[in-house]
Amino acid sequence: MAKEKLHAVADGVPQLDDFLCFAVYSANLAFNRLYKPLLEDLNLTYPQYLVLVALADEDNQTVGGLGSKLFLDSSTLTPLLKRMEGVGYLTRQRDPEDERQVRIRLTPEGRRIREAALCFRGGLLMATGLTPAAFAKLREDLVTLRDNLTDAARVKP
């Protein structure tokens, strides 16, 4: 297999496994497959789980601020937040100082679910097969990659 990859690169024709974007994309899919049954037991989707984590880090955020942290636009985030409000995990309320802003807060039930979701983090670390140091380094490298790509996307040609 290694010779095939070298041959493809030598020909100047990269194969699917040669693309970093595919490695990141397929790793994301694998994470989602691992998280899905765990989160379903808590009545959460993966994006909803991320909302709980972000709000536990900093409660009382605006929809725009939360969207920026999660790299989600408001047309994606708002319906997700409405569903989470419907099951009692958070509240949405207009900011009294700026009616244009909607503030998001975790409810006690949202905090309880977030704490329950944290219980499986150790198992997920083990599933990666990485040491804690290698895990931290990979996460750091991926954040750098994400930030560099985000900056590059802002530059107008």
Secondary structure as GFF3:
##gff-version 3
##sequence-region A 1 157
A	DSSP	alpha_helix	2	10	.	.	.	ID=ss1
A	DSSP	three_ten_helix	16	18	.	.	.	ID=ss2
A	DSSP	alpha_helix	20	40	.	.	.	ID=ss3
A	DSSP	alpha_helix	46	57	.	.	.	ID=ss4
A	DSSP	beta_strand	61	62	.	.	.	ID=ss5
A	DSSP	alpha_helix	63	70	.	.	.	ID=ss6
A	DSSP	alpha_helix	74	86	.	.	.	ID=ss7
A	DSSP	beta_strand	90	95	.	.	.	ID=ss8
A	DSSP	beta_strand	98	106	.	.	.	ID=ss9
A	DSSP	alpha_helix	108	118	.	.	.	ID=ss10
A	DSSP	alpha_helix	121	128	.	.	.	ID=ss11
A	DSSP	alpha_helix	132	154	.	.	.	ID=ss12
###
